[in-house]
């Protein structure tokens, strides 16, 4: 099968307008008889459900949460990008477009990046109209701040709760459609399989977490908006229940997986406290606007930070990247912090931290101003660590955060399975090899509010109805496969709980496929991973359940999918023999330790085809650039 991204011909600047205007439409009366299933209730899922229901479709929304408001989008802190030039510092759609292409190290589609930039302003208008309480300047205009990888202020924010407030806006829009009878909310359901019949996505099989019953949900089109897969590393900034099951099961049913090794390590996280910690806490990148990152010049200097004079401090990002300073992209900030800690210059327990210091900003602007900008973030840090960041520098360290890889989609957001659309972090998106800060929320809402409502309609106009009856052989077969899968896990009869295996998987993946990668380590990790998977299949212990709630079974199902995905990540990292963005192969670097791209061999999107019982097959979609000429990714 050939990968056809369906990119419009002609100028990139008008590609989306021409695409949207060429899409066929469906009459309102016809839409009422079509059913759309949205899996996931975060920003992408909730906004898509609200927008499609507003058009007249009957929409079902499936979420494993007890309330859609608990989707992981709620945890996003720092802000959302948009090219509005409110700060009058020279920003524009063109500049946001170029920053996005460069930030992703020229490993994203040019047309998709431009579409994201041009839609960004409409997203802000939509959210303001919904009542999202963005921060404002004294005169009432919306406030902006800077984020890594940009020299302008284009990030709109609601203190450190931007994701939460944006999700509430999308959620209330969706609830309006619930009240109108056009959206049906199905909570506490775990999607465990994708139903494909005659080469087309027809629905899903899900498990009701409260009853244990397997249910079939059939639809004319299926939208996956289930987030990323950073929990493959066990310790990450993602919520504990964040998983890859929906996209992995879709991959097993024919949806190709793009760039799985492109995973982002966030530079400003609270370091791990002990071996049994279950997740990590993010400190927003926005803190790098006012916080200076530094380490003592002398290795092993264990003096309190206040006792170390300025002359004996190394503000290493400002030294290495004088133009961007502390606002370099995340991959660079994370890599440099890790390198110095490995050299023995880190601070805190085990030397696994660097300082993020707000003292200069507080002296300049006052505590009240800094509290107004970051108050809840400072309170969160103090509650977790016991240290007041107003009085002593924060200690931070890189941690797995966002995944740029995901299911391959074309320009219309449709996967290689017709009728299966993939939105938000679940697809491989427009972020290339490294996402710029504050662009995740922008992409999720662009997909949900503006792109999918147009392209899903365009596809349905030509595809016709595709919902199946629950007793259809394809539905019965999918249910039987899930039942057999659950039965096999329950009958293992081993000695170890799920978390033991997940923790071991996380250690393996962060070591072999984390901030830096190396061919020999990746090769060895593939064999170690298979041995670990066999241990899991042979020694897993699931406790007997008297009731129907079975959290250990849910974790086991998700972990088995992580094993498959981890294998694909290692293969993808091994095959991409270059360094680009967050994918840093130690064999491929410049003399000063920067990523060394190979545009001649790897200027493409890697898309992996699942082959049951055989090695996955790697395909590629070439990347061409007409508006932005690939060049050195310099932030010095």
C-alpha positions in Angstrom: 0.0 0.0 0.0 1.3 3.4 -0.9 1.3 6.2 1.6 -0.7 9.0 0.2 -0.8 12.1 2.5 -3.3 13.8 0.2 -1.5 17.1 0.4 -3.1 19.8 -1.7 -1.2 21.1 -4.7 -0.2 24.7 -5.0 1.0 27.2 -2.4 1.3 26.0 1.2 -0.2 29.3 2.5 -3.6 28.6 0.9 -3.5 24.8 1.0 -6.0 24.3 3.9 -8.5 26.9 2.5 -8.4 25.1 -0.9 -8.7 21.7 0.7 -11.6 22.7 2.9 -13.5 24.4 0.1 -13.1 21.3 -2.1 -14.5 18.8 0.5 -18.1 17.5 -0.3 -20.8 18.3 2.2 -23.8 16.4 3.7 -27.3 17.8 4.2 -28.4 18.4 7.9 -31.1 15.8 7.6 -28.7 13.2 6.4 -26.2 13.9 9.2 -28.8 13.0 11.8 -28.8 9.4 10.6 -25.0 9.0 10.8 -23.2 7.9 13.9 -19.8 8.9 14.9 -17.8 7.3 17.8 -15.2 9.4 19.6 -12.8 7.5 21.8 -11.2 9.9 24.4 -12.6 12.9 26.1 -9.6 15.2 26.3 -9.2 18.4 24.4 -9.2 16.8 20.9 -12.0 14.3 21.7 -14.3 16.8 23.5 -13.9 19.5 21.0 -14.5 17.1 18.1 -17.6 15.7 19.7 -19.0 19.1 20.4 -18.3 20.4 16.9 -19.6 17.3 15.1 -22.7 17.2 17.2 -23.3 20.8 16.5 -23.4 19.9 12.8 -26.2 17.4 13.5 -24.4 14.0 13.8 -25.3 11.5 16.5 -22.0 11.2 18.5 -21.0 8.7 21.2 -18.1 9.6 23.4 -16.3 6.8 25.1 -13.9 7.5 28.0 -12.3 5.3 30.7 -12.7 8.1 33.2 -15.7 8.5 35.6 -16.0 12.0 34.1 -14.7 13.5 30.9 -13.2 16.4 33.0 -10.6 14.0 34.3 -8.9 13.6 30.9 -5.1 14.2 31.0 -5.5 17.4 29.1 -6.4 18.9 32.4 -2.8 18.6 33.5 -1.3 20.9 30.9 0.0 24.0 32.6 1.9 26.6 30.6 -0.2 27.8 27.8 -1.3 27.6 24.2 0.4 29.2 21.2 -1.3 31.5 18.7 0.0 33.9 16.1 -1.8 37.1 17.1 1.1 39.5 17.7 -0.5 41.0 20.8 2.9 41.7 22.2 3.8 43.7 19.0 7.1 41.9 18.8 6.9 40.8 15.2 5.0 37.6 15.4 2.9 36.3 12.5 1.4 33.2 11.0 4.5 32.8 8.9 6.8 33.1 11.9 4.9 30.5 13.9 4.9 28.2 10.9 8.7 28.5 10.5 9.3 28.1 14.2 7.2 24.9 14.2 9.0 23.4 11.2 12.4 24.3 12.7 11.5 23.2 16.2 10.6 19.8 14.8 14.0 19.6 13.1 12.5 19.5 9.6 10.8 16.2 10.2 7.2 17.3 9.9 4.9 18.1 6.9 5.2 21.7 5.8 1.5 21.9 4.9 0.4 20.6 8.2 2.6 23.0 10.1 1.2 26.0 8.2 -2.4 24.9 8.7 -1.7 24.7 12.4 -0.3 28.2 12.5 -3.1 29.7 10.5 -5.8 28.1 12.6 -4.2 29.1 15.9 -5.8 32.6 16.1 -9.3 31.1 15.6 -8.7 28.7 18.5 -8.2 31.7 20.8 -11.3 33.4 19.6 -13.3 30.1 20.1 -12.0 29.7 23.6 -12.5 33.3 24.7 -16.1 33.0 23.4 -16.5 29.9 25.6 -15.4 31.9 28.7 -11.9 30.5 29.1 -10.3 32.8 31.7 -7.0 33.7 29.9 -4.7 36.0 31.8 -5.1 39.7 30.7 -3.0 42.8 30.8 -4.1 45.8 32.9 -5.9 47.3 29.9 -7.9 44.2 29.3 -6.1 42.7 26.4 -5.0 39.0 26.5 -1.6 38.5 28.0 1.2 36.6 26.3 4.5 35.0 27.5 7.3 33.2 25.8 8.1 29.5 25.5 11.1 27.5 24.4 12.1 27.7 20.7 10.7 31.1 20.0 12.0 34.7 20.2 8.5 36.2 20.5 5.7 36.1 23.1 2.8 34.1 21.6 1.7 31.9 24.4 -1.8 32.5 25.9 -2.2 31.2 29.4 -4.5 30.9 32.4 -1.8 31.0 35.2 -0.6 27.4 35.5 -4.0 25.8 34.7 -4.3 26.4 31.0 -5.2 22.8 30.1 -7.8 22.6 32.8 -9.5 25.8 31.7 -9.4 24.9 28.0 -10.8 21.4 28.8 -13.7 22.9 30.8 -14.5 25.1 27.7 -14.6 22.1 25.4 -16.4 20.0 28.1 -19.2 22.6 28.5 -19.6 22.8 24.7 -20.0 19.0 24.7 -22.4 19.0 27.6 -24.6 21.4 25.6 -24.9 18.8 22.9 -25.6 16.1 25.6 -28.5 18.2 26.7 -29.6 18.5 23.1 -29.6 14.7 22.7 -26.9 14.7 20.1 -24.0 13.4 22.3 -24.2 10.3 24.4 -21.5 10.0 27.1 -20.2 6.5 27.9 -17.9 6.7 30.9 -15.8 4.0 32.6 -15.3 2.1 29.3 -11.9 0.8 28.2 -11.5 0.3 24.4 -9.8 -3.0 23.9 -10.2 -3.6 20.1 -11.0 -1.9 16.8 -13.7 -3.6 14.7 -12.6 -3.6 11.0 -14.9 -5.1 8.3 -14.3 -5.0 4.6 -11.2 -2.9 5.2 -13.1 -0.1 7.0 -13.3 0.9 10.7 -16.8 0.0 11.9 -16.6 0.4 15.7 -14.8 -0.8 18.8 -15.1 -3.4 21.6 -14.9 -1.9 25.1 -15.0 -3.3 28.6 -17.3 -1.7 31.1 -15.1 -1.1 34.2 -18.0 -1.3 36.6 -19.6 -4.5 35.3 -16.8 -6.2 33.5 -19.1 -6.7 30.5 -17.8 -6.4 26.9 -19.7 -4.0 24.7 -19.8 -3.4 21.0 -20.1 0.2 19.8 -20.7 0.5 16.1 -20.4 3.7 14.0 -20.1 5.2 10.5 -16.7 6.7 11.5 -14.4 6.2 14.5 -12.2 9.0 15.9 -9.4 8.1 18.3 -8.3 11.0 20.5 -6.7 9.0 23.3 -3.4 10.8 24.0 0.2 9.7 24.0 2.2 6.8 25.3 4.9 8.3 27.6 3.9 5.8 30.3 5.9 3.2 28.3 8.7 4.6 30.5 6.7 3.8 33.6 7.8 7.1 35.3 6.5 10.0 33.3 4.5 13.2 33.7 1.4 11.4 32.3 -1.5 10.4 34.5 -1.3 6.9 35.9 -4.0 5.5 33.7 -2.7 7.1 30.4 -2.0 4.2 28.0 -1.5 3.2 24.4 -4.1 0.5 24.1 -6.5 2.3 21.7 -3.8 3.2 19.2 -1.9 0.0 19.6 -5.0 -2.2 19.0 -5.8 0.0 16.0 -2.2 -0.6 14.8 -2.7 -4.3 15.1 -5.9 -4.0 13.0 -4.1 -2.2 10.1 -3.4 1.4 11.2 0.3 2.2 10.5 2.4 3.7 13.3 4.5 6.7 12.5 7.8 7.8 14.1 7.3 5.8 17.4 10.8 6.7 18.6 10.1 10.5 18.6 9.4 11.0 22.3 10.0 14.2 24.3 11.8 14.4 27.6 10.6 17.6 29.4 13.4 19.6 31.1 11.5 21.0 34.0 10.1 18.2 36.2 10.4 17.5 39.9 13.1 14.7 40.2 12.0 11.2 41.3 11.9 10.7 45.0 12.2 7.0 45.5 12.1 3.6 43.7 8.4 3.1 44.3 7.2 6.4 43.0 4.4 5.9 40.4 4.6 9.2 38.4 6.5 12.4 38.0 5.2 16.0 38.3 5.7 18.6 35.7 6.8 22.1 36.4 5.6 24.3 33.5 8.1 25.4 30.9 6.7 28.9 31.4 8.9 29.1 34.5 11.9 29.4 32.2 10.6 32.9 31.3 11.7 34.2 34.7 13.7 31.3 36.1 17.4 31.0 35.4 18.9 27.5 35.1 22.3 26.9 36.6 24.7 24.6 38.3 27.8 25.2 40.5 30.9 25.5 38.5 32.8 23.1 40.8 31.7 19.5 40.6 30.6 18.1 44.0 29.9 21.6 45.4 27.3 20.8 48.1 26.9 24.3 49.5 23.4 25.6 49.8 22.6 27.5 46.6 22.4 30.9 48.4 26.0 30.4 49.6 27.3 30.0 46.0 28.3 33.4 44.6 27.5 34.5 41.1 31.1 34.0 39.9 30.9 30.4 40.9 27.7 29.6 39.0 27.3 28.2 35.5 24.2 29.4 33.7 24.9 26.8 31.1 22.0 27.4 28.8 22.7 31.1 28.6 26.4 30.3 28.0 25.8 27.7 25.3 22.8 29.4 23.6 23.2 33.2 24.0 20.3 34.1 21.7 17.7 31.9 23.3 19.2 31.3 26.7 16.9 29.5 29.0 14.2 29.4 26.3 15.9 26.9 24.0 13.7 24.0 22.9 13.0 21.2 25.3 15.3 18.6 23.7 18.3 20.9 24.0 17.6 21.9 27.6 17.0 18.3 28.6 20.1 16.9 26.9 22.4 19.6 28.3 21.1 19.2 31.9 21.6 15.4 31.7 25.1 15.7 30.3 26.2 17.9 33.1 24.6 15.7 35.7 26.4 12.7 34.2 29.7 14.6 34.5 29.1 14.8 38.3 28.0 18.5 38.4 24.4 17.9 39.3 22.9 18.9 42.7 20.5 17.2 45.1 20.2 13.5 46.0 22.3 11.5 43.6 23.4 14.6 41.7 20.3 14.3 39.5 19.0 17.8 39.5 19.8 21.3 38.2 18.6 24.6 39.7 15.8 26.8 38.3 16.2 30.0 40.2 13.5 32.8 40.4 15.5 35.0 42.7 16.4 37.5 40.0 12.9 37.8 38.8 11.5 38.3 42.3 14.1 41.0 43.0 13.2 42.7 39.7 9.4 42.4 39.8 8.5 41.5 43.4 6.9 38.4 44.9 3.4 39.5 44.2 4.0 39.7 40.4 5.7 36.4 40.3 2.9 34.8 42.3 0.4 36.2 39.9 2.2 34.6 37.0 3.0 31.2 38.5 1.3 31.0 41.9 -0.3 27.6 41.7 2.9 26.1 40.2 5.0 27.5 43.2 2.4 26.1 45.6 2.5 22.7 43.9 6.3 22.5 44.1 6.3 23.5 47.8 3.6 20.9 48.7 5.6 18.1 47.0 9.1 19.0 48.0 8.7 21.0 51.2 10.8 23.8 49.8 9.5 27.3 49.0 10.8 28.2 45.5 10.5 31.9 46.3 13.2 31.4 48.9 15.4 28.7 47.4 15.8 27.6 43.8 13.8 24.7 42.5 15.5 21.5 41.7 14.4 20.1 38.4 15.4 17.2 36.1 14.2 15.9 32.6 11.4 13.4 32.5 9.3 11.6 29.8 6.4 13.9 28.9 5.0 14.0 25.3 5.1 11.7 22.3 5.4 13.1 18.8 5.0 9.7 17.3 1.6 8.2 16.9 -0.7 6.6 14.3 0.1 7.8 10.8 -2.6 10.1 9.3 -3.0 11.9 6.1 -3.7 15.6 5.7 -7.4 14.8 6.5 -6.4 13.1 9.8 -7.4 9.7 8.5 -5.3 6.7 9.2 -4.4 3.8 6.8 -7.7 2.2 7.9 -10.5 4.0 6.1 -13.0 5.5 8.4 -10.5 5.7 11.3 -9.5 9.3 12.1 -6.9 10.0 14.7 -6.7 13.4 16.6 -4.4 15.2 19.0 -1.4 13.4 20.6 -2.7 10.0 19.4 -1.5 10.8 15.8 2.0 11.7 14.8 1.0 15.3 14.3 2.8 18.4 13.1 5.5 18.4 15.7 8.2 16.5 13.8 11.1 15.3 16.0 10.5 17.8 18.8 7.4 19.6 19.9 7.7 23.3 20.8 6.2 24.1 24.2 2.6 25.3 24.2 1.9 23.7 20.8 0.2 20.5 22.1 -3.0 22.3 23.2 -3.0 24.2 19.9 -2.8 21.0 17.8 -5.5 19.1 19.9 -8.0 22.0 19.5 -7.1 22.6 15.8 -7.8 18.9 15.1 -11.1 18.8 17.2 -12.7 22.2 16.5 -11.6 22.9 12.9 -10.0 20.1 10.9 -11.9 16.9 11.8 -15.4 18.4 11.5 -14.6 19.3 7.9 -12.6 16.2 6.8 -14.9 13.6 8.5 -17.8 15.1 6.7 -15.9 15.0 3.5 -15.2 11.3 3.9 -18.7 10.3 5.0 -20.1 12.1 2.0 -18.5 9.6 -0.3 -18.3 6.5 1.9 -21.9 6.2 3.0 -23.3 4.5 6.1 -21.0 1.9 7.7 -22.4 1.0 11.1 -22.8 -2.7 11.9 -25.3 -4.6 14.0 -24.0 -6.0 17.3 -24.5 -9.6 16.1 -22.5 -9.1 12.9 -19.8 -11.7 12.5 -17.0 -9.0 12.6 -18.4 -7.8 16.0 -18.8 -11.3 17.4 -15.3 -12.2 16.3 -13.7 -9.1 17.9 -15.6 -9.8 21.2 -14.4 -13.4 21.2 -10.8 -12.3 20.6 -10.9 -10.0 23.5 -12.5 -12.6 25.8 -9.8 -15.1 24.9 -7.1 -12.4 25.5 -8.5 -11.6 29.0 -8.9 -15.3 29.8 -5.2 -16.0 28.9 -4.0 -13.2 31.2 -6.2 -14.4 34.1 -4.9 -18.0 33.8 -1.2 -17.1 34.0 -1.0 -18.1 37.6 2.4 -16.4 38.2 4.0 -14.7 41.3 4.6 -11.1 40.3 2.1 -8.2 40.1 1.8 -6.0 37.1 3.8 -3.0 38.4 7.0 -5.1 38.8 7.1 -5.7 35.1 6.1 -2.2 34.2 8.8 -0.7 36.4 11.4 -3.0 34.7 10.1 -2.0 31.3 10.4 1.6 32.2 14.0 1.2 33.4 14.9 -0.6 30.1 13.3 2.0 27.9 14.6 5.1 29.6 18.1 3.7 29.5 18.1 2.5 25.9 15.6 4.9 24.2 15.5 8.0 26.4 17.4 11.3 26.0 20.1 9.6 24.0 20.3 6.4 22.0 23.1 4.2 20.7 23.0 1.4 18.2 24.5 -1.3 20.3 22.3 -0.5 23.3 19.2 -0.5 21.2 20.1 -3.9 19.7 20.7 -5.3 23.1 17.5 -3.8 24.5 15.4 -5.6 21.8 16.6 -9.0 23.2 16.1 -7.8 26.8 12.6 -6.6 26.0 11.6 -10.0 24.6 13.0 -11.8 27.6 11.0 -9.4 29.9 7.9 -9.9 27.9 8.2 -13.7 28.3 8.7 -13.2 32.0 5.5 -11.2 32.1 3.5 -13.8 30.1 4.7 -16.6 32.4 5.0 -15.0 35.8 2.1 -12.5 36.0 -0.1 -12.7 39.0 -3.6 -11.3 38.8 -5.5 -11.4 42.2 -8.9 -13.1 42.3 -11.7 -10.6 42.1 -14.8 -11.1 44.1 -16.4 -8.0 42.5 -16.2 -6.6 39.0 -13.8 -3.8 39.5 -10.5 -5.2 38.4 -7.8 -2.5 38.3 -4.9 -5.1 38.0 -6.5 -6.6 34.9 -6.8 -3.2 33.3 -3.1 -2.5 34.0 -2.1 -5.9 32.7 -4.0 -5.3 29.4 -2.3 -2.0 29.0 1.1 -3.2 29.9 0.9 -6.0 27.3 0.3 -3.3 24.7 3.2 -1.3 26.0 5.5 -4.3 25.4 4.5 -4.3 21.7 4.9 -0.6 21.4 8.3 -0.6 23.1 9.6 -3.1 20.6 8.5 -0.8 17.8 10.1 2.2 19.4 13.4 0.4 19.7 13.3 -0.7 16.1 12.4 2.7 14.9 15.2 4.4 16.9 17.7 1.8 15.5 16.6 2.3 11.9 16.8 6.1 12.0 20.6 6.4 11.7 20.7 10.2 12.3 20.1 12.6 15.2 17.1 15.0 14.9 15.3 16.8 17.6 14.6 14.6 20.6 16.0 11.6 18.7 19.7 11.8 19.6 21.8 9.0 18.3 25.2 9.4 20.0 26.9 8.1 16.8 25.5 11.1 14.8 26.5 14.4 16.4 28.5 17.5 15.5 31.8 18.4 17.0 30.1 20.6 19.6 27.6 17.8 20.6 24.5 19.0 18.6 22.2 16.7 16.6 23.5 15.8 13.1 20.6 15.2 10.7 20.9 13.2 7.5 18.5 14.8 5.1 19.6 12.7 2.2 18.5 9.4 3.8 16.0 10.4 6.5 14.0 13.4 5.4 10.9 11.3 5.7 8.2 10.1 8.0 8.7 6.4 9.1 5.5 4.4 9.1 5.4 0.9 10.5 3.0 -1.8 9.3 2.1 -4.5 11.8 2.5 -8.1 10.6 1.2 -10.8 12.9 3.9 -13.2 13.9 6.5 -11.4 11.8 8.9 -8.5 12.0 7.0 -5.2 11.4 7.6 -3.5 8.0 9.0 0.0 7.8 7.6 2.3 5.1 8.4 6.0 4.5 6.6 9.1 3.4 9.1 11.6 1.8 9.1 15.1 3.1 9.5 18.0 0.7 9.9 21.7 1.6 8.9 24.6 -0.7 8.6 27.5 1.8 11.2 26.6 4.4 14.6 25.4 3.3 16.0 22.8 5.8 19.2 24.1 7.4 21.2 23.9 10.6 18.9 23.9 13.7 20.9 26.6 15.5 19.7 28.3 18.7 23.0 29.9 19.6 
